[in-house]
């Protein structure tokens, strides 16, 4: 039973920036179109690498979002952070003003790499001209905390502020921590999300070297193949998503539309390996069970799982094994899809993007598919909603994020009662 004295947190605004669409409407249209946004990389030469495609945002025009004086201080990573936050705030209809700061509004963000790609670009200038050649605000751009700091400055939010760096789980951790801040009365509103802009030669090459990414030379749109027998690695992406997470009565008082309630959260570590999951799946199992306990739900109440499903051989099969352990006989009736084939994998932003997909799925009553699942894998024999989405009555959704370093995080969303 739900604790009626506990403060509740609901999602009232969504602001995605992805390779399938920017802004809530275009993003959801991209998901409903059931087509991948992954293409060959256009911004640098990938000849030296085994991987060649990514989820690039090719229509991003910074000047459409920021005046020149702001752009001098915002690299691509920070641009995504601030712009996605503004989209979410506008979607929520929540007032903001730098001139009237709000002490009960905070920011919880996540990123794996922060401004590292910009630092790589600036280093090239440094080699040519020394310190005279680099951006004077570089020191303010490269650290991950520039996400929540710039959001707070831009909109006048003086509440709790943090940017976590928990690899591919960062966005999910940001959403989960927002739930905690609302429950514990740190804030009435938390701007929660994740951002990533990692597409530069050194950063991309570093992941290519360890052979974690797909080496497919076929159609780039088919390179990310969650749960498919022929999957051969994840596909890197860039982008962001921000969710406005608001205390329930605060949202009700202003008549806000509520996409979903954030009900449960968990976070743990495999303590095993930097890139390979714990073979037993024990920590993934614990993470899902802890999120269910936090949400005060039984496994059979979950209708849909947005899986981590990174399209690597080990991750996908281990996740399926863990799902079977957690859900038992209900696993065969559970819809499970991996949506990274739409957006690629923007590392620390992905959990926030997938939380946005989960909230929109709840709101629309529609389960997004696992694209490119053409060859069934006997080790991934759940209902993975292959290639085509479906209408469904959804009440509770689990979203998983399992990242490098053995970091496991889950959030559970539900229909608002």
ZIFENSUL-V826683 format. One record per residue. N is the residue number from 0. RES is the residue in one small letter. SS is DSSP state (h for helix, s for strand, l for the rest). OMEGA is omega in whole degrees, 0 to 359 (NA if undefined). Layout:
N_RES_SS_OMEGA ; N_RES_SS_OMEGA
This chain:
0_x_l_180 ; 1_x_l_175 ; 2_x_l_186 ; 3_x_l_179 ; 4_x_l_183 ; 5_x_l_177 ; 6_x_l_184 ; 7_x_l_185 ; 8_x_s_181 ; 9_x_s_179 ; 10_x_s_183 ; 11_x_s_179 ; 12_x_s_181 ; 13_x_s_181 ; 14_x_s_181 ; 15_x_s_170 ; 16_x_s_185 ; 17_x_s_180 ; 18_x_l_175 ; 19_x_l_178 ; 20_x_s_178 ; 21_x_s_186 ; 22_x_l_187 ; 23_x_h_186 ; 24_x_h_181 ; 25_x_h_178 ; 26_x_h_182 ; 27_x_h_173 ; 28_x_h_178 ; 29_x_h_178 ; 30_x_h_182 ; 31_x_h_178 ; 32_x_l_176 ; 33_x_l_178 ; 34_x_l_180 ; 35_x_l_174 ; 36_x_l_184 ; 37_x_l_179 ; 38_x_s_174 ; 39_x_s_182 ; 40_x_l_184 ; 41_x_l_189 ; 42_x_l_175 ; 43_x_l_184 ; 44_x_l_181 ; 45_x_l_184 ; 46_x_l_184 ; 47_x_l_185 ; 48_x_l_175 ; 49_x_l_179 ; 50_x_l_188 ; 51_x_l_185 ; 52_x_s_182 ; 53_x_s_173 ; 54_x_s_180 ; 55_x_l_173 ; 56_x_l_190 ; 57_x_l_183 ; 58_x_l_182 ; 59_x_l_178 ; 60_x_l_185 ; 61_x_h_182 ; 62_x_h_177 ; 63_x_h_186 ; 64_x_l_187 ; 65_x_l_173 ; 66_x_l_184 ; 67_x_h_183 ; 68_x_h_177 ; 69_x_h_182 ; 70_x_h_179 ; 71_x_l_185 ; 72_x_l_185 ; 73_x_l_172 ; 74_x_l_185 ; 75_x_h_179 ; 76_x_h_180 ; 77_x_h_176 ; 78_x_h_178 ; 79_x_h_182 ; 80_x_h_185 ; 81_x_h_182 ; 82_x_h_179 ; 83_x_h_177 ; 84_x_h_180 ; 85_x_h_177 ; 86_x_h_180 ; 87_x_h_179 ; 88_x_h_179 ; 89_x_h_178 ; 90_x_h_180 ; 91_x_h_184 ; 92_x_l_183 ; 93_x_l_181 ; 94_x_l_177 ; 95_x_l_180 ; 96_x_l_176 ; 97_x_l_182 ; 98_x_l_178 ; 99_x_l_184 ; 100_x_l_181 ; 101_x_s_184 ; 102_x_l_180 ; 103_x_l_175 ; 104_x_s_181 ; 105_x_s_182 ; 106_x_s_175 ; 107_x_s_185 ; 108_x_s_179 ; 109_x_s_175 ; 110_x_l_175 ; 111_x_l_191 ; 112_x_l_178 ; 113_x_l_185 ; 114_x_l_186 ; 115_x_h_181 ; 116_x_h_177 ; 117_x_h_177 ; 118_x_h_177 ; 119_x_h_179 ; 120_x_h_181 ; 121_x_h_178 ; 122_x_h_177 ; 123_x_h_177 ; 124_x_h_179 ; 125_x_h_180 ; 126_x_h_181 ; 127_x_h_190 ; 128_x_h_184 ; 129_x_h_183 ; 130_x_h_178 ; 131_x_h_184 ; 132_x_h_184 ; 133_x_l_179 ; 134_x_l_183 ; 135_x_l_180 ; 136_x_l_182 ; 137_x_h_182 ; 138_x_h_181 ; 139_x_h_185 ; 140_x_h_191 ; 141_x_l_185 ; 142_x_l_184 ; 143_x_l_182 ; 144_x_l_177 ; 145_x_h_179 ; 146_x_h_184 ; 147_x_h_180 ; 148_x_h_180 ; 149_x_h_176 ; 150_x_h_180 ; 151_x_h_180 ; 152_x_h_184 ; 153_x_h_189 ; 154_x_h_176 ; 155_x_l_181 ; 156_x_s_186 ; 157_x_l_178 ; 158_x_l_180 ; 159_x_l_181 ; 160_x_s_181 ; 161_x_s_169 ; 162_x_s_178 ; 163_x_s_178 ; 164_x_l_183 ; 165_x_l_179 ; 166_x_h_187 ; 167_x_h_177 ; 168_x_h_189 ; 169_x_h_182 ; 170_x_h_178 ; 171_x_h_177 ; 172_x_h_179 ; 173_x_h_178 ; 174_x_h_180 ; 175_x_h_178 ; 176_x_h_175 ; 177_x_h_176 ; 178_x_h_180 ; 179_x_h_182 ; 180_x_h_178 ; 181_x_h_181 ; 182_x_h_185 ; 183_x_l_174 ; 184_x_l_172 ; 185_x_l_185 ; 186_x_l_173 ; 187_x_l_180 ; 188_x_s_172 ; 189_x_s_174 ; 190_x_s_189 ; 191_x_s_179 ; 192_x_s_179 ; 193_x_s_180 ; 194_x_s_179 ; 195_x_s_175 ; 196_x_l_190 ; 197_x_l_190 ; 198_x_l_175 ; 199_x_l_189 ; 200_x_h_183 ; 201_x_h_182 ; 202_x_h_178 ; 203_x_h_181 ; 204_x_h_180 ; 205_x_h_177 ; 206_x_h_178 ; 207_x_h_181 ; 208_x_h_182 ; 209_x_l_174 ; 210_x_l_177 ; 211_x_l_185 ; 212_x_s_180 ; 213_x_l_178 ; 214_x_l_183 ; 215_x_l_176 ; 216_x_l_179 ; 217_x_l_179 ; 218_x_l_181 ; 219_x_h_181 ; 220_x_h_180 ; 221_x_h_185 ; 222_x_l_178 ; 223_x_l_188 ; 224_x_l_182 ; 225_x_l_176 ; 226_x_l_181 ; 227_x_s_181 ; 228_x_l_184 ; 229_x_l_181 ; 230_x_l_183 ; 231_x_l_176 ; 232_x_l_180 ; 233_x_s_177 ; 234_x_l_182 ; 235_x_s_177 ; 236_x_s_175 ; 237_x_l_177 ; 238_x_s_183 ; 239_x_s_167 ; 240_x_s_176 ; 241_x_s_174 ; 242_x_s_169 ; 243_x_s_181 ; 244_x_s_195 ; 245_x_s_175 ; 246_x_s_190 ; 247_x_h_183 ; 248_x_h_175 ; 249_x_h_179 ; 250_x_h_180 ; 251_x_h_183 ; 252_x_h_180 ; 253_x_l_176 ; 254_x_l_184 ; 255_x_l_171 ; 256_x_l_182 ; 257_x_l_182 ; 258_x_l_185 ; 259_x_s_172 ; 260_x_s_174 ; 261_x_s_190 ; 262_x_s_186 ; 263_x_s_185 ; 264_x_s_174 ; 265_x_s_179 ; 266_x_s_175 ; 267_x_s_182 ; 268_x_s_176 ; 269_x_l_186 ; 270_x_l_186 ; 271_x_l_188 ; 272_x_l_182 ; 273_x_l_183 ; 274_x_l_182 ; 275_x_l_178 ; 276_x_l_174 ; 277_x_l_187 ; 278_x_l_180 ; 279_x_l_184 ; 280_x_l_187 ; 281_x_h_184 ; 282_x_h_175 ; 283_x_h_178 ; 284_x_h_179 ; 285_x_h_181 ; 286_x_h_180 ; 287_x_h_179 ; 288_x_h_179 ; 289_x_h_177 ; 290_x_h_177 ; 291_x_h_179 ; 292_x_h_179 ; 293_x_h_180 ; 294_x_h_182 ; 295_x_l_180 ; 296_x_l_171 ; 297_x_l_181 ; 298_x_h_184 ; 299_x_h_177 ; 300_x_h_179 ; 301_x_l_182 ; 302_x_l_186 ; 303_x_s_175 ; 304_x_s_168 ; 305_x_s_189 ; 306_x_l_173 ; 307_x_l_168 ; 308_x_l_186 ; 309_x_l_181 ; 310_x_l_170 ; 311_x_l_183 ; 312_x_h_185 ; 313_x_h_186 ; 314_x_h_187 ; 315_x_h_181 ; 316_x_h_178 ; 317_x_h_179 ; 318_x_h_178 ; 319_x_h_178 ; 320_x_h_179 ; 321_x_h_179 ; 322_x_h_179 ; 323_x_h_180 ; 324_x_h_182 ; 325_x_h_189 ; 326_x_h_175 ; 327_x_h_181 ; 328_x_h_179 ; 329_x_h_183 ; 330_x_h_181 ; 331_x_h_180 ; 332_x_h_187 ; 333_x_l_174 ; 334_x_s_182 ; 335_x_s_177 ; 336_x_s_176 ; 337_x_l_189 ; 338_x_l_180 ; 339_x_h_177 ; 340_x_h_174 ; 341_x_h_194 ; 342_x_h_195 ; 343_x_l_185 ; 344_x_s_177 ; 345_x_l_170 ; 346_x_h_185 ; 347_x_h_178 ; 348_x_h_191 ; 349_x_h_181 ; 350_x_h_178 ; 351_x_h_177 ; 352_x_h_181 ; 353_x_h_171 ; 354_x_h_177 ; 355_x_h_177 ; 356_x_h_181 ; 357_x_h_179 ; 358_x_h_180 ; 359_x_h_176 ; 360_x_h_176 ; 361_x_h_184 ; 362_x_h_184 ; 363_x_h_185 ; 364_x_l_183 ; 365_x_s_182 ; 366_x_s_178 ; 367_x_l_184 ; 368_x_l_166 ; 369_x_s_180 ; 370_x_l_173 ; 371_x_l_176 ; 372_x_l_183 ; 373_x_l_183 ; 374_x_l_182 ; 375_x_s_177 ; 376_x_l_180 ; 377_x_h_179 ; 378_x_h_180 ; 379_x_h_192 ; 380_x_l_173 ; 381_x_l_174 ; 382_x_s_184 ; 383_x_l_176 ; 384_x_l_188 ; 385_x_s_166 ; 386_x_l_181 ; 387_x_l_179 ; 388_x_l_181 ; 389_x_s_174 ; 390_x_s_180 ; 391_x_l_173 ; 392_x_l_184 ; 393_x_l_175 ; 394_x_l_182 ; 395_x_s_182 ; 396_x_s_175 ; 397_x_s_176 ; 398_x_s_183 ; 399_x_s_171 ; 400_x_s_181 ; 401_x_s_191 ; 402_x_s_173 ; 403_x_l_184 ; 404_x_l_180 ; 405_x_l_184 ; 406_x_s_182 ; 407_x_s_179 ; 408_x_s_180 ; 409_x_s_169 ; 410_x_s_177 ; 411_x_s_177 ; 412_x_s_179 ; 413_x_s_174 ; 414_x_l_183 ; 415_x_l_180 ; 416_x_l_NA
